Amino acid sequence: MKHNPNKGKHLTLEERRIILKGIENGSDKASIAATIGKDKSTVSKEIKKHRILVHTSKMALDCINYKHCHYGRVCITSCAGYVPFKCTRRDRSPGACNGCSNNNHCRFDKYRYDPELADTEYRDTLVDARQGVNLTSSEAAAIGDIVKPLLDKGLSPYAIVTAHPELGICEKTLYNYLAEGVLQTTSGATDLDLRRKVSRRIKKKRRNDYKKRQDKKYIRGRTYKDYLNYMSENPDAFVTEMDTVYNDEFGPFIQTFKIMSCKFFFAVYHETKTAEAMVQGINLLESVLGRALFEKHCHILLTDRGTEFSAADSIETRSDGTVRTRLFFCDPMQSGQKGSLENNHELLRYILPKETDLKALGLTDQHALNIVLSNINSYPLELLGDKTPIQYTHFLFPELCDRLLRFGIEEININDVILKPYLLKNKRR
């Protein structure tokens, strides 16, 4: 076998420029890889990881017949004129839209590959987690201007972050900033200003090199600001809020959904909290609702920035390449941006309290979780005119309600509803 002296080495900026040239020429990944002496998979991963979403489709559904639609642009998969858009150049090889002759006229999602940006991102990844403080100097100054006067008045870090949620940091982070001298340069605030100086190991070197880290790759184009912009252009789009609830690292893990169009609370049981498990949960929800109802009621998924939701492309796109939803992420530490789901978590915690062994309570599988969902969705809410989510859903969307009930969620008489931890112990199979 012929030895490849370039194998195993990091891609250089010059090699990334060659990759760009290959994309612009419409070369396939194998040809590009042969040119730079790398494996085809290396080129494929490089393009997929570092390509940038530069244009987002404004259409409700990526249909190739949208421009000349004869069916009123209803935009559901059951439409007789629906033909899913597929782009071999963008989605297969070379994998980006650079050099595409149809670039100026294409209405669908566009991805571009930039070798300079890709090289910068790669090198930042090597060192970003090991150095610097996740702040700009101006942000550090703004925090210090608020914190310093309050410390001088004798307030504790807990009292400060509680009274000023706009700081966007938790109590522990503020303690760390004070101990490491992060705020000393801009405002003079240190841990010596604390009422009772916390005993901490002295750092050999203070970290005053401010460096604001960029959003992770899967979040770009899917921020809360992008969500607001999308909703302003698609005000009739239905939203489903999504999150994960658990008590410890050993599980179980509950992937929760709030279908906002009807206020129905749905959840999926998991033994692991991985990106793959979350995709499987979304696949399950789609199988329960069916394609058409899923695309209608889960047109948008809004969730937090947990790494379990990092498989954004797999969440948005089916294995056959068709787009089924749009995924957006809330801002950091802003759970209120999906506050309706958080309210349901309060009801969930009545049955499954924090700091308890959930399996010991009886939460061992999806069947047990369905019992929990049945009681929560049979609980009348003032917001719904004293109707239950099941009643509300049945009135507005009877087919949707029927599919959810067929999954194993039952309507329970209000006199039999239980929102206590003993619920599952009394109803074990």
C-alpha positions in Angstrom: 0.0 0.0 0.0 1.3 3.4 -1.0 2.2 5.6 2.0 0.4 8.9 2.2 2.7 11.4 4.0 -0.2 13.8 4.5 -2.4 11.3 6.3 -3.2 12.1 9.9 -2.1 15.7 9.7 -4.4 18.7 10.4 -5.8 20.6 7.4 -3.9 23.7 6.6 -5.4 27.0 5.4 -4.0 26.4 1.9 -5.7 23.0 1.8 -8.9 24.6 2.9 -8.6 27.0 0.0 -8.2 24.1 -2.4 -11.4 22.6 -0.9 -13.2 25.9 -1.7 -11.9 25.9 -5.2 -13.1 22.3 -5.7 -16.6 23.3 -4.4 -16.8 26.3 -6.7 -15.8 24.0 -9.7 -18.5 21.5 -8.7 -15.9 18.7 -8.0 -17.0 15.8 -5.9 -15.5 15.1 -2.5 -13.4 12.2 -3.7 -11.7 14.4 -6.3 -11.0 17.2 -3.8 -9.6 14.7 -1.3 -7.3 13.2 -3.9 -6.0 16.7 -4.8 -4.9 17.5 -1.2 -3.9 13.9 -0.3 -6.6 13.4 2.3 -9.4 10.8 2.8 -12.8 11.5 1.3 -14.4 11.4 4.8 -12.0 14.2 6.0 -13.2 16.5 3.3 -16.8 15.5 3.8 -16.6 16.3 7.6 -14.7 19.5 7.0 -17.3 20.9 4.7 -20.3 19.7 6.7 -18.8 21.1 10.0 -17.7 24.5 8.8 -20.2 25.4 6.1 -22.3 28.4 7.1 -26.1 28.8 6.7 -26.2 32.2 4.8 -29.8 32.1 3.7 -32.8 30.6 5.4 -35.9 29.6 3.3 -38.9 31.7 4.1 -41.3 29.1 2.9 -43.5 27.2 5.3 -42.5 24.0 3.5 -39.6 23.4 1.1 -41.7 22.5 -2.0 -40.2 22.8 -5.5 -43.6 23.9 -6.8 -44.1 26.7 -4.3 -43.4 29.5 -6.9 -46.0 28.2 -9.3 -48.4 26.6 -6.8 -51.9 25.9 -8.0 -53.3 24.9 -4.6 -53.3 28.1 -2.7 -49.9 27.5 -1.0 -51.5 25.5 1.8 -48.0 24.0 2.3 -48.6 20.6 3.9 -47.2 17.3 2.8 -50.6 15.9 1.9 -51.0 18.6 -0.8 -51.3 17.1 -4.3 -48.7 19.5 -5.6 -46.1 19.0 -2.9 -42.8 17.8 -4.3 -40.0 18.0 -1.7 -37.0 20.1 -2.7 -33.7 18.2 -3.0 -30.3 19.7 -4.0 -27.6 17.2 -4.9 -24.9 19.9 -4.9 -25.9 21.3 -1.5 -26.8 18.0 0.3 -24.5 15.4 -1.2 -21.4 16.5 -3.2 -19.6 18.9 -2.9 -21.9 19.9 0.0 -22.0 23.7 -0.3 -23.5 26.3 -2.6 -20.3 28.2 -3.6 -20.1 28.5 -7.3 -23.7 27.3 -7.9 -25.1 28.8 -11.1 -28.6 29.0 -9.6 -27.4 30.8 -6.4 -29.1 34.1 -7.2 -32.5 32.6 -7.9 -32.6 29.8 -5.3 -35.3 30.4 -2.6 -34.2 27.5 -0.4 -31.6 27.2 2.4 -28.1 28.1 1.2 -24.8 27.0 2.7 -21.4 28.5 1.9 -17.9 27.3 2.8 -15.3 29.9 3.8 -11.7 28.5 4.2 -10.5 31.5 6.3 -13.4 31.3 8.7 -13.2 27.5 8.8 -9.5 27.7 9.7 -10.2 30.3 12.4 -13.0 28.2 13.9 -10.8 25.1 13.9 -8.0 26.8 15.7 -10.3 28.6 18.1 -11.7 25.1 19.0 -8.3 23.9 19.9 -7.7 26.6 22.5 -11.0 28.3 23.3 -12.0 26.0 26.1 -8.6 26.3 27.8 -8.2 30.1 28.0 -9.9 33.4 28.6 -13.1 34.5 30.3 -16.4 34.2 28.4 -16.9 38.0 28.4 -15.8 41.1 26.5 -14.1 43.8 28.5 -17.2 46.0 28.1 -19.4 43.3 29.5 -17.0 42.8 32.4 -17.1 46.6 33.0 -21.0 46.6 32.9 -21.1 43.8 35.5 -18.6 45.4 37.7 -20.4 48.8 37.7 -23.5 47.0 39.1 -21.7 44.6 41.5 -19.1 46.8 43.1 -21.5 49.4 44.7 -23.7 46.6 46.0 -20.8 44.7 47.5 -19.7 47.9 49.2 -23.2 48.1 50.8 -22.8 44.6 52.2 -24.9 42.6 49.8 -24.0 39.0 49.1 -23.4 37.7 45.6 -26.7 35.7 45.9 -28.6 38.9 46.7 -27.0 40.7 43.8 -27.7 38.2 41.0 -31.2 37.7 42.4 -32.0 41.4 42.3 -30.3 41.9 38.9 -31.2 39.0 36.5 -30.0 41.2 33.6 -26.5 40.3 34.7 -27.1 36.9 33.1 -24.8 35.0 35.5 -25.4 32.7 38.5 -24.1 33.1 42.1 -21.3 30.7 41.5 -20.1 32.5 38.4 -20.0 35.8 40.3 -18.0 34.2 43.1 -15.5 32.9 40.5 -15.2 36.3 38.8 -14.4 37.9 42.1 -11.9 35.3 43.2 -10.1 35.3 39.8 -9.9 39.1 39.6 -12.0 39.2 36.4 -13.8 42.4 37.6 -10.8 44.0 39.3 -9.4 45.7 36.3 -12.6 47.4 35.2 -14.3 48.2 38.6 -11.9 47.1 41.4 -14.3 44.4 42.6 -12.5 41.4 44.2 -13.4 38.7 46.7 -11.9 41.0 49.4 -15.2 43.0 49.1 -17.2 40.1 50.3 -18.6 40.3 53.9 -17.0 37.0 54.6 -14.1 36.3 52.3 -14.5 32.8 50.8 -11.5 30.6 51.4 -10.3 29.5 47.9 -7.1 28.2 46.5 -5.2 31.2 45.1 -4.7 31.0 41.3 -1.2 31.1 40.0 -2.3 33.4 37.2 -5.3 35.6 37.1 -7.4 35.3 34.0 -8.0 38.9 32.7 -7.9 38.0 29.0 -11.5 38.6 28.0 -12.7 36.5 25.1 -16.3 36.3 24.1 -17.0 32.8 22.8 -19.1 32.4 19.7 -22.3 30.3 19.6 -21.7 26.6 18.9 -22.0 25.6 15.3 -25.5 24.0 15.7 -26.9 27.2 17.3 -25.9 29.6 14.5 -29.0 30.6 12.5 -31.2 29.1 15.2 -30.9 31.7 18.0 -33.9 33.3 19.8 -33.4 36.4 17.7 -33.7 34.2 14.6 -36.8 32.7 16.1 -38.4 36.1 16.5 -37.5 37.1 13.0 -39.0 33.8 11.6 -42.2 34.3 13.6 -42.6 37.9 12.3 -42.4 36.5 8.7 -44.6 33.4 9.6 -47.0 34.7 12.3 -49.4 31.7 11.7 -46.8 29.0 12.3 -47.5 26.7 15.3 -44.9 26.3 18.0 -44.0 23.4 20.2 -41.7 24.0 23.2 -39.3 21.3 24.2 -37.0 20.5 27.1 -35.5 17.7 29.2 -36.3 16.9 32.9 -34.3 14.6 35.1 -33.0 14.3 38.7 -29.5 12.9 38.3 -27.0 11.6 35.8 -28.3 8.0 36.1 -31.8 8.8 34.7 -34.4 8.3 33.8 -34.6 11.3 31.5 -37.9 12.9 30.3 -38.0 14.7 27.0 -41.0 17.1 27.4 -43.1 18.9 24.8 -45.8 21.5 25.1 -47.9 21.7 21.9 -48.8 25.4 22.1 -51.6 25.3 19.6 -53.7 23.3 22.1 -51.6 23.5 25.4 -51.2 19.7 25.4 -48.3 18.3 27.5 -46.5 15.3 25.9 -43.3 13.5 27.1 -41.0 10.7 26.0 -39.2 8.4 28.4 -35.4 7.9 27.9 -32.7 5.9 29.7 -30.0 8.2 28.3 -29.7 11.9 27.7 -27.9 11.9 24.4 -28.5 13.8 21.1 -29.4 10.5 19.5 -32.0 9.8 22.1 -33.6 13.2 21.7 -33.9 12.7 17.9 -35.6 9.3 18.6 -38.0 11.1 20.9 -38.9 13.5 18.1 -39.3 10.6 15.7 -41.7 9.0 18.2 -43.8 12.2 18.4 -44.0 12.4 14.6 -45.0 8.7 14.4 -47.8 9.4 17.0 -49.1 12.5 15.3 -48.4 11.5 11.7 -46.5 13.6 9.2 -49.2 16.1 8.4 -50.2 16.9 12.0 -46.5 17.0 13.1 -45.6 19.5 10.4 -48.6 21.6 11.4 -48.4 21.6 15.2 -44.6 21.2 15.4 -43.7 23.6 12.6 -41.3 25.2 15.1 -39.5 23.5 18.0 -38.2 25.9 20.6 -35.8 24.6 23.2 -32.9 25.5 25.4 -29.2 25.1 24.6 -28.6 21.7 26.2 -26.1 19.6 24.3 -28.6 16.8 24.1 -30.3 18.9 21.3 -27.1 19.4 19.4 -28.1 17.1 16.5 -30.0 20.0 15.0 -29.9 18.8 11.4 -31.3 15.4 12.4 -34.1 17.1 14.4 -35.1 19.3 11.5 -34.7 16.8 8.6 -35.9 13.3 8.2 -33.7 10.5 7.0 -35.2 10.9 3.5 -34.0 14.5 3.3 -37.3 16.2 3.7 -37.6 19.1 6.2 -40.2 18.4 9.0 -39.6 21.3 11.5 -37.6 24.3 12.3 -35.4 24.3 15.5 -34.6 27.4 17.5 -32.8 27.8 20.8 -33.6 30.2 23.7 -31.0 32.6 25.0 -28.7 31.3 27.7 -30.3 31.3 31.2 -33.6 32.5 29.7 -36.0 29.6 30.5 -38.8 32.2 30.6 -38.6 32.3 26.8 -40.4 28.9 26.8 -42.3 29.7 30.0 -45.4 27.8 29.1 -43.6 24.5 29.2 -41.8 25.5 32.4 -45.3 26.0 34.0 -46.1 22.4 33.1 -42.9 21.3 34.7 -44.2 22.6 38.0 -47.2 20.2 37.7 -44.8 17.4 36.6 -42.7 18.0 39.8 -45.7 17.6 42.0 -45.7 13.9 40.9 -42.0 13.5 40.3 -40.2 15.8 42.9 -36.6 16.8 42.6 -34.0 14.9 44.6 -35.9 11.7 44.5 -35.3 8.3 42.9 -37.7 8.5 40.0 -37.6 4.8 39.3 -38.3 4.0 43.0 -41.4 6.2 42.6 -42.5 4.0 39.7 -41.3 5.9 36.6 -39.7 2.9 34.8 -41.0 3.1 31.3 -43.2 5.0 28.8 -46.4 3.3 30.2 -45.7 4.8 33.6 -45.0 8.2 32.1 -48.3 8.1 30.2 -50.1 7.7 33.5 -48.4 10.9 34.6 -49.3 12.7 31.4 -52.9 11.5 31.7 -53.3 13.1 35.1 -51.6 16.4 34.1 -53.6 16.7 30.9 -56.8 16.0 32.8 -56.2 18.8 35.2 -58.4 21.9 34.5 -56.6 25.2 33.9 -57.9 28.7 34.4 -56.1 29.7 31.2 -58.3 27.3 29.2 -61.5 28.5 30.8 -61.4 25.8 33.4 -61.2 23.1 30.7 -58.5 20.4 30.7 -55.9 20.2 27.9 -57.5 17.0 26.7 -60.9 18.8 26.4 -59.4 21.8 24.8 -57.5 19.8 22.3 -60.5 17.6 21.5 -62.6 20.8 20.8 -60.0 22.5 18.6 -58.2 19.6 16.9 -60.2 16.3 17.4 -57.9 14.3 15.1 -54.8 15.4 17.0 -56.5 14.5 20.3 -57.5 11.1 19.0 -53.9 10.3 18.0 -52.5 11.4 21.4 -55.1 9.3 23.3 -54.4 6.3 21.1 -50.8 6.5 22.2 -51.9 5.6 25.7 -52.8 8.9 27.3 -56.2 8.7 29.0 -58.8 11.3 30.1 -59.4 11.1 33.8 -62.3 12.4 35.8 -61.3 15.5 37.8 -62.2 13.7 41.1 -59.7 10.9 40.3 -56.8 13.2 39.2 -53.7 12.7 41.4 -50.8 15.1 41.4 -48.8 13.5 44.2 -45.7 11.2 44.2 -47.8 8.2 45.3 -49.6 8.2 41.9 -47.3 5.6 40.2 -46.9 3.4 43.3 -50.7 2.9 43.3 -50.9 2.1 39.6 -48.0 -0.3 39.0 -48.9 -3.0 36.5 
